[in-house]
Amino acid sequence: MTMSRQKQIIAGLDIGSSKVCLVIGVVTPENTLEIVGVGSAPNQGIRQGVVVNIEATAESIRKAREEAELMSGYRIEDVFVGVSGTHIKSFDSKGMVAIKNKEVTPSDVDRVIEAAKAVAVPTDRQVLHVLPREYKVDGQDGILDPVGMSGIRLEASVHIVTGSQTAISNNLKCIEKAGLRVSHLVLESLASATAVLSEDEKSLGVALVDIGAGSSNVIYFVHGSVASTSVIPVGGQHFTHDIAIGLRTPQVAAELLKIQYGSAMASIVPEDEMIEVEGVGGRKPRSVRRRDLAEVVEPRAEELLQLIQNDLRMSGLMPLLGSGVVLTGGASQLDGMSEMGEFVFDIPVRKGNPIAVGGLTEAVKFGNFATAVGLLLYAKSKKKFNRAHSQTEISATDLWTNKIKNFFEDLF
């Protein structure tokens, strides 16, 4: 076995409403994750997490894959894929079973999870995750890991996340058209949380808001477990659209202005700073105050934060968020976003960037890579990359040998 074959390769694919991002990682013998390849491509085929153009999305995935493979030197075939959008719905459920042999075993935990997920789910929806919140043993609540405890009755409270069967199928079709296979589907906010939150924050209680291009995904952690998830249909593309209308500039130029000079608070921008704005329809570029740009962005930022604040209030979890709110995703990088968030929420707010990874850390240190890096960390924690790795590293000669061998096995 060669050294390259011994490496464990994993890949994460984030199909967003503005861009597709694919990140390739290597799990080292020390069980750390090294980022070795990053690829991204603009995407016009997704709107609020739902495919509206299959060919455009597949082409964006192919471009991101080629870039990541060229950078890493590895060819990948299987990916962990993030799922998000307004079609995501979630709800709580409970299950109860009798404990065999009066001591909780992993099989008892599996049985109680199965009992909790045995609820009627509409045929047009697909279960993505069954996330345990807490367990009870003979009425004693607040248990996070019941294995080994003595008792007669085991109960579990779980949070079940579902997605539209149609939306997910269209996503899978785009991925297959790009020549990739799906190892696992992961809720994007859960992946982002894996990348940017510490265990202390999850234990104390925290709300993570992943502000994507088409929507903002919120996930709540209480006592280290997922307590709730929700989707807000406002994201970074709404900022871009406002800039394009307000400053009369093309969408592409508006996106660049948002990234380079955007600010969520006009008061922190110098009054005399000028920026150049591209004209529409061949008109000459013109100079405007950067504060004018901020005055276009600020109302939309305030609206989004007010919607998040309302979601926090409706969840009923605000008193349990000891660590406050963490903002990640592309639009979270706007200057003044955290400061405005603290003013609106009246609890601590910080920006979340990927942590606990090595390799090309400079390439993925921003919030817009949180989901892709989180998918790799999720894959590493679930130990689901061995199969993908064996398919990735196999040579063309081995592939034909296996095909011939399988052919004759089928005959005889």
N, C-alpha and C positions, 0 to 999 in steps of 0.2 A: 504494500500500500504506500503510495507516495505521500509526501508531506501535504500537498494541496488537497488530497483526498481526505486527510485526517481533519481538516478544518470544517467546522460546522457553519454553514452559510444560511442566513435567513434574510428575507426581504419583506418590506412593508410598503403598501401602496395606498396613498391617500388621493382619492378622486374628488377634487374640490370643484366648486362652481366657477372658479377663475383659473385654476391651474391643477395639473396632475403632478404629484410628487412621489418618487420612488426612491427608497433608501435601502442600500444593501449593507448588512453587517456580518461580522465574523465573531463567533463565540470562542474565546481563547481557552486554553487548558485551565487557566485560573478562574474560569466561569465569569469573565468580564466581557462586555460588549464593545467591539471596535467598529466604528463606522468606516467603511472602505469605499463606498460609492454613493453618490447623490445625483439624481436626475430630476429635472422638472420641465414642464412644457405648458404653455397657455392652453386653456380649455374653454371652448364656447358651447360644449355639448351637454352641460349640466345646469339645471336651474333649481336652486334651493334643495340640492341633494337628489333631484329626480332627473333621469336622462331624458333629454329632448332631442338629441342627435347622436345616434349610435356610432356612425362612421367617424364623426369629429372626435368623439370621446376615445374611441379605439385608437385613432391616429395619435392623439395626445399621449395615451398610455405607451404606445410604441416608441415615441420620441423620448419620453422620460426613461423608459427601459434601456434604450440604446445608450443614452448619456451615462446612466448609472453603471451599466456593464462596461462601457469604455473606460470609465474612471477606475472601477474596481478590478478589472481583469477577470471577473467571474461571469459566467452565463447562468442566469436564474430562470427557473421555469415555474416555481410555485411561490405564491405571495400570500401574506396576511393582509386582508383588505379592510379598510375602515368603512363604516356605514353611518350615514347621518342624513339629516333632512327633516322636513316637516311631516313626513310620513311615519316617523318614529313615535311610538306610543308605549307607555309603560304603566304597570299597576302592581299592587301588592297582593300577596297570597299567603296562606298558611297551610301547614300540613302537620299531621300527628300520627305516630306509629308506636307500637309496643316495643320496648327494648328487649332484645333476646339476651338470655343469660344474665340479666340484671346489670350489665356493664356495656356502656356505649362503645360500639366498634365503628370503623369506617363504613362497613356495610349498612349499619343502622342509619348513619348520616345520609348515605346514598338513598336509602329507602324513604326517609322523611322528606328529602328534596324532591324525589319522584312524586310523593303524595302531595306536596305543595304545588307542583307544576301541573297536576292533574285537574286543570280547570278548562272550561270551554273557551277556546281561542277561535275566532272567526276563520273560515277556510281561506280567506284572502289575505291572512296575515301569517308571518313566520316568526317563531320565537328565536331571538338572537342570544339572549342571556337569561339565566336564572341565577340571580345574585343573592346569596344568603345574607340576611340582615342580622339576625340573632337566633339563638336556640333557647329552649326551655327544657329543663329536666325536672319532672314532677312539680311543675309550677314555678320553679326557680328561674327567673329571667336574667337577661343581660349576659348570657354565656356566648362567647365567640367561637370556642372550640370545645365541644362536649365529649370528644373521644377520651375514653378511660374513666369517665364519671359513672357512678352507680345510680341506678334509678329504674323505674318501671315504665314511665311514659316520656317520649321525646317529641318535642314540638319544634317547628322551624317557621320563621317568618322570612319570606323571600321577596325580592323585587324582580318582576319579570319584564323584560324589554322585548318588544315586538316591532317588526317593520312590515311594510306593504310587500306582499309576495310579488306583485307586478314590478315595483320599483327595484327590488333586489334582483329579480330575474333579468331586467334590462341592464343593470350594472354588471352582472355575471356575463351577459352576452358580449358586452364591450370588452371585458377582460379576456374572454376566450378568443375574440376576434384579433386581439393583440398578441395571441400566442402564449398566454399565461394560464396557469391553473390556480384555483383558489384553495388554499390550505384551511383558512378559517375566516369567518366574518366577525368583526369586532366593532362594537359601538365606538364611534370616534371620540366622544368625550371621555369614555373609559380609558381608551388608549392614551389620550392626552394627559389624563390624570396620572397614569403610570409613569409618564415622562417628566412631569413638572412638580408633582406633589411629594412631600416627604411623609414618612410614616407618622411623625409627630402631628403634622397638620391634619391628617386623616383621623387620628385618634381624638384630637381636640375638637374636631368638627370644622368643615370647610366647604365652600361652594366654589367649584371650578367653572368658569365661563369660557368656552372655546368660541371665539368670535370668528367664524368663517366668512367666506365671501357672500354666500346666499342666506345663511341663517346662523344663529348663535345657539350653541348647545350647552346646557347647564347640567351639571351632575353634583349631587350633594353627598358628602361623607359625614357620618355621625358614628362615633366610637369605632372608627376604623373600617366601617362597612358602608356600602352604597345604600343611601336612604331614599333617594328619589332622582329622577331624571326628567328633563323637559327640553323643549325646543322653542326658540323665539324666532319668528320669521323675518328678522332684520339682521343684516350683516355688512361686510365691507363694501360690497357692490353698491349698496344704497348711498354710502359716502361718495363713491366715485361718480355715481349718477348725479348727485347734488352738485358736485364740483363742475361736471360737464355742463350742466344747465346754468349754474350760477356765474361761472366765468366764461361761458360760451367757448368751450374748447372740446376737441374730440375725446371720446371715451379713453382711448389709449393714453393720450396726453394727461387726462384727468387722473388716471391711475398712477402715473409717474409723479405728478404733483403731490398726490396724497402720500405716496411713499417717501418722497424726498423732503417735502416741506409741510406736510399736514400736521395740524395741532388741534386737539380737542378743546383747548381753552385759548381764546383770542387774547386774553389779558397777559399771557406769558410770552407773547410774540412781540419783538421790538417794533415800534410804530414806523420806523424809517427803513426797515428791511424790504427790498424789492425783489420780485421774482419775474421770470419771463414766462408768458403763457402763449402757447401755440394757438393760432387762429383757425377758424373753421372754413372749409371750402377754399383753401388757397390764400386766405387773408394773411397779412403779415403778423408775425408774433408781436405782442405788446407787453409792456411792463406794468405790473400791478403790485400793490402792497401785499406782503405775505399775510398781514393781518386780515386782509379781505378774504383770503383763502380760509383762514381760521374761522372767520365769522360765518362762512358757508358750512364748515364742518361741525362747528360747536352745537347748533340746534339738533342735528342728527345724532351726535354723540350723547347729548342729554336725553333725547328720546329713547335711545337704546338702553341707556343706564336706568331710566325710569321704568322701562318694560322689565328689565332684570330685577329691579327693586320690587316691582309688583309680583314677579314670580317668587322672589324670596318670601314676601309676605304671605302669599297664597299657600306656599309649601308648609308654613307653620314651623319651619326649622330655624328661623332666624336666631332665637335665643340659644340654640345649640351650636352655633358656628363660632367656636372660640378662636379659630384661626382666621376668621373673616372670609374674604373673597379673593380668589386668584384669577386674573385675566390672562388668557393666552390666545393664540391665533393671530392672523395677520393684522387685523385692525387694532388689536391690543397694543401694538407698537407705537401708535400715535402719541406724540408728546402730550402730556397733561391728562391722559386717559385715566391713569391711576388716581391722580389728585382729584379729578372730577368725581371718580367713583367713590372715594372716601367721603366727599361732600354729600353725595346723593344717598349712599348706603348708611353712613354714620357708623361704619365698622372698618377695621383695617383692610386695605386693598393693596395687592402687589402684582407686578407682571410676572408671569410664569414662563420660563425658558427651559428647554431640555437639560436634564442633569444626569449624572451617573453613567455617562458614556465616554468612550475614548476614541482614538482615531481622528477622523476629520471633524473635530469638535467645532472648529471655527465655521464650517459650512452649515452646521445645523444648530447653532446656538440661539437662534431666534424662535419666537413663538409660532411662526407659520410652519415650522418643521416639527412641532410638538406631537402631532398625530402620527406622522410617519415614524419618528423615533420611538414613540410609545408603542406602536405596533410591533417593533422589533423586541422591545423589552417584554411585552406581553407574550410574544412567541417564545422567547427565552424562558420565561417563568412557567409556561405551560408544557415545555419540552416537546413541542410538536414539530421541530425543525429537522429531525433525523431523516424522515422520509423525503422531505423536500431536498435535503442535502444530497442524498444518494442519487436523486434524479438529476440534480444540477451538475454534479461532478462526473457523470458517466460519459465516456468517450463515444464518438460516432461508431467505432468498430464494435465496442461492447453493445451498443444499441442494436446493431444489425444481428449480432450473435444471439442476443436475447430474443429477438423477433423470430429467428429461424428455429431456436430451441422451443419457443412457445408454439410455433406452427406444428412441429412434429409431435409435441406433447398433446396437442389437441387431436391429432390424427390417431394416435395410439393410446 
